[in-house]
Amino acid sequence: ELCRFCVCSWAGAAAGGSVQEGVAPVVIVALNLECFVLLAGVWFSRGRSGHLRCMIQHFRESPWLQVPVCCVRCPVVHGMFWPAQMYDPAFLSVPMAAGPSVLCQAVGHSPGAAQRALVCTGPTMALLSAGLLPAVLLAADALALVLLVPLVPLLAPLGLVGVWLEAALRLPVLAVATRLLAPRRPSGATAAAVTVATTPAVFGTFQHLLGQPGAGLGLLATAPAWLGVTHAAATLALLAWTTPPVPGNVPETPGDVPKAPGTVWRTLALTWEEWKVLGAALLCLVLAVVGETSGPYVTGKVLDAIGSGDGLTTGAVGMVAAAGATSVLFSGCRGSFFMLLKARLHKNLSLRLFSHLVHQDLDFFQGTPAAELSAQFSLEVPRVCMSVPMGANQLLRSLVMSLVVGTFMVGLAPGLALLAFLEVPFGIAIHRIQSARKQALQQSMMEASARTAAGVQESVAAIETIRIFSAEKEEEEQHRCNLAKELKLKEQMELELAFFTLAHRMLQLFIRVLVLFRSHQQLRDSYITPGVLVTFLLYQDRIGSHVQVLLHGFNAFLTNAAAGQKIWEYLDRKPTGNLGGTREPPELQGHVTFQKVSFTYPGNPEHPVLKDVTFEVRSGEVTALAGPNGSGKSTAIALLERLWDPGSGTVLLDGIPLPEYEHQYLHRKVVLVEQDPLLFSGTIRENVMLGLDHCKESELQEAATAAGAMDFIQGLEQGWDTEVGEHGGRLAAGERRRVALARALLRRPAVLILDEALDDGDEGAAQRWVRAGLAQTVLVVSHRPRVLDAADRLVVLEHGAVVETGTPAELREHCGAYSRLLLGGGSTGQPEASRMGSEKGAASGRR
Ligand SMILES: Nc1ncnc2c1ncn2[C@@H]1O[C@H](COP(=O)(O)OP(=O)(O)OP(=O)(O)O)[C@@H](O)[C@H]1O
């Protein structure tokens, strides 16, 4: 906005200068130029090249005052460019009064987008509302100048100071006047008031500094022509660029810098925890800046000393060397300290996030894709941790350097400095346009790369199918096509980078020539010495690069810090489960009671999974949970493992509710072995001993023998020291299960839960373990009739409710749900034998 109004008023100011000299055509040229510069202004302020193209088309096809009327700014969906139809002449012919839905249909937007779309009303209404601000400003300014007439004799002798005082007195009048427009006060009203008030004074100051001493604009109150020209330019610009207010809920365009002050502050607070390293880095930064800035200064002094005939003294050479050495030494230390800071922050934040996440409830993990969580660790944490060290390293250094060097430059030669500073606004303009283009291209590039990567992944995953159908050629062609698209985008990016670099270099060259031209005049008139000129040119070289870093760096800092939004959200998330139990009795019987337990998964609140479930698992017995698929067996086990807490009712262990037990103690005493258990990379021994500091070899052997794992372990070449591979992938599924059983038995659990972990032929194993004291109580979940029949007691679930309990013999005799389950497939109506294989897979798959 500032750019928009600055540019508009500067063009007006330039036109005003020409009018005073009586060159009328320049006014027209200036106003036209202004329009085009403003186009560019809007282009980069919106971050959309499409906007410019759209505008130019409007320019071509309609009188330019209709531009705001024709401009429809639709929210950009998913950060894509404006739809191509936007530039379609057919779209441009849509009557503007047609309303949002017609316009948005014309550009192919959804009705939802149509509601959010910005549509101007009729041409007359738009012009009227857009014209209100300039009219109010003009009226207020005229009034202010009339009021200021009595002060002219006081202000006029003060020269430039008087001009600025006049601007300062006009400003409050203009600002108050814009308040009169409330509640329909446009967003840029203050900027417009400030620009209109200060433009003549700024322009006058430039004229004074660059021209002959004494030249420059007089008081506005004595030159009303100026008022007319400035306001005319501002009015045209405001009319052309006023867009209707943005309604709520319009998504931010990706070009906008994310506003996340919370995340920035929290990132800063995180950095503050390492204040010692940060302090050391900042100290080195200051010392390096001192070295860097004093270098050109002492060089200039040395040159002047040589020029004046004093010659090259040791002291002078020593000063130059000291400045250089200070700069080099502390720049290096500064970089190292910031790198150290980054590494420490990375460690702290990763650890904090991980420790927080592992305590979250299961519903959090079910609702958050694993890929998203791992992306936080691999991408976002490094970005956040890099933001402050990199930002401070680059931004602070460049900020301090820019301020110090800028002040030196103004002190040495104010006129030359102002000329040199012209590079800043134009540099900003080029940078904004470039980054808008880059962002859009990067987005397309990311999509193209993702497509290529997905293609490769898919081909590799489906290599057998490709071979079977001999589709290698098609896959190759597809990959070539993807790569070609990527290459094209890359080329375009490089080309644009080259173009913008060239544009920036040309700008620098142009300003450098201007400065040299002007400095030649000043040298000739003895305003400056050659030493001052050399110092000035050295400083000019530096300030340009520092301003560039500031421009790039600030955006990068905000974006990187804002990347932590999700991380802070995760860190703020409190687990709902209570893990604060303290009981750790030395002995446990392993008696489990489900008392009127009901449960519903948070992800599916409409569907109660357990309803008033009450049953017992007696100590010293093997109890089996039976029931058709989806009857709630695994859910009951999950409650016993405290993966979830019941919605109502209680699960008791030895008469004490589970939440009262200390978390780690409970999980040492209640151990679960699943159908397809997870092994960790490492040896068989390490997997069996997992989490135990030490155990006797005899205990290890006993557990492995009881689990039926001893035979296959002894058969392996490396025996206990065989590597199982990632997730135990080098072992067969049955072998993995036996290793997991050995791991469970080694701990001698109070309650051993076996979820589909027993094969046919293992049916007597659970009883043997209980008798041998390897487990006090065993709870078995199985679909295998032989395993169920071998249990001491059965609990049959159907649709989340207990329908039968008793010994297998009693239940068989009863001919109820259990018999139906064995014979007819229970409530699913499928024969049991045919369901066995598929159930195993389905059950483990869902789990
Ligand atoms: N995480 C979950 N979120 C929502 N619903 C779930 C979840 N896990 C299971 N369910 C649902 O809960 C019900 C009971 O599932 P559960 O896995 O406990 O049954 P099961 O008796 O163990 O079945 P199976 O014999 O096939 O293993 C099913 O309807 C299932 O769809």
The ligand as an SDF file (V2000), in Angstrom:
LIG
                    3D

 31 33  0  0  0  0  0  0  0  0999 V2000
   -9.8470  -47.1840   16.1750 N   0  0  0  0  0  0  0  0  0  0  0  0
  -11.1370  -47.4010   15.9340 C   0  0  0  0  0  0  0  0  0  0  0  0
  -11.9490  -46.3580   15.6870 N   0  0  0  0  0  0  0  0  0  0  0  0
  -13.2660  -46.5520   15.4800 C   0  0  0  0  0  0  0  0  0  0  0  0
  -13.8380  -47.7380   15.4990 N   0  0  0  0  0  0  0  0  0  0  0  0
  -13.0920  -48.8340   15.7370 C   0  0  0  0  0  0  0  0  0  0  0  0
  -11.6860  -48.7060   15.9600 C   0  0  0  0  0  0  0  0  0  0  0  0
  -11.1840  -49.9460   16.1670 N   0  0  0  0  0  0  0  0  0  0  0  0
  -12.2190  -50.7980   16.0720 C   0  0  0  0  0  0  0  0  0  0  0  0
  -13.3570  -50.1440   15.8220 N   0  0  0  0  0  0  0  0  0  0  0  0
  -14.6970  -50.7230   15.6920 C   0  0  0  0  0  0  0  0  0  0  0  0
  -15.0210  -51.3150   16.9270 O   0  0  0  0  0  0  0  0  0  0  0  0
  -15.7180  -52.5040   16.7170 C   0  0  0  0  0  0  0  0  0  0  0  0
  -15.0360  -53.6240   17.4990 C   0  0  0  0  0  0  0  0  0  0  0  0
  -13.7550  -53.8370   16.9550 O   0  0  0  0  0  0  0  0  0  0  0  0
  -12.7330  -54.8800   17.5920 P   0  0  0  0  0  0  0  0  0  0  0  0
  -11.4590  -54.7920   16.8300 O   0  0  0  0  0  0  0  0  0  0  0  0
  -12.6790  -54.6580   19.0420 O   0  0  0  0  0  0  0  0  0  0  0  0
  -13.4650  -56.2240   17.2710 O   0  0  0  0  0  0  0  0  0  0  0  0
  -12.9130  -57.7020   17.4130 P   0  0  0  0  0  0  0  0  0  0  0  0
  -13.9600  -58.4690   18.1060 O   0  0  0  0  0  0  0  0  0  0  0  0
  -11.5620  -57.6980   17.9990 O   0  0  0  0  0  0  0  0  0  0  0  0
  -12.8370  -58.1240   15.8820 O   0  0  0  0  0  0  0  0  0  0  0  0
  -11.8070  -59.1730   15.2330 P   0  0  0  0  0  0  0  0  0  0  0  0
  -12.1780  -60.4940   15.7230 O   0  0  0  0  0  0  0  0  0  0  0  0
  -12.0590  -59.0350   13.7980 O   0  0  0  0  0  0  0  0  0  0  0  0
  -10.4520  -58.7470   15.6570 O   0  0  0  0  0  0  0  0  0  0  0  0
  -15.7560  -52.7600   15.2290 C   0  0  0  0  0  0  0  0  0  0  0  0
  -17.0430  -52.3820   14.7560 O   0  0  0  0  0  0  0  0  0  0  0  0
  -14.7050  -51.8350   14.6790 C   0  0  0  0  0  0  0  0  0  0  0  0
  -15.0950  -51.3520   13.4220 O   0  0  0  0  0  0  0  0  0  0  0  0
  1  2  1  0
  2  3  1  0
  2  7  2  0
  3  4  2  0
  4  5  1  0
  5  6  2  0
  6  7  1  0
  6 10  1  0
  7  8  1  0
  8  9  2  0
  9 10  1  0
 10 11  1  0
 11 12  1  0
 11 30  1  0
 12 13  1  0
 13 14  1  0
 13 28  1  0
 14 15  1  0
 15 16  1  0
 16 17  2  0
 16 18  1  0
 16 19  1  0
 19 20  1  0
 20 21  2  0
 20 22  1  0
 20 23  1  0
 23 24  1  0
 24 25  2  0
 24 26  1  0
 24 27  1  0
 28 29  1  0
 28 30  1  0
 30 31  1  0
M  END
$$$$
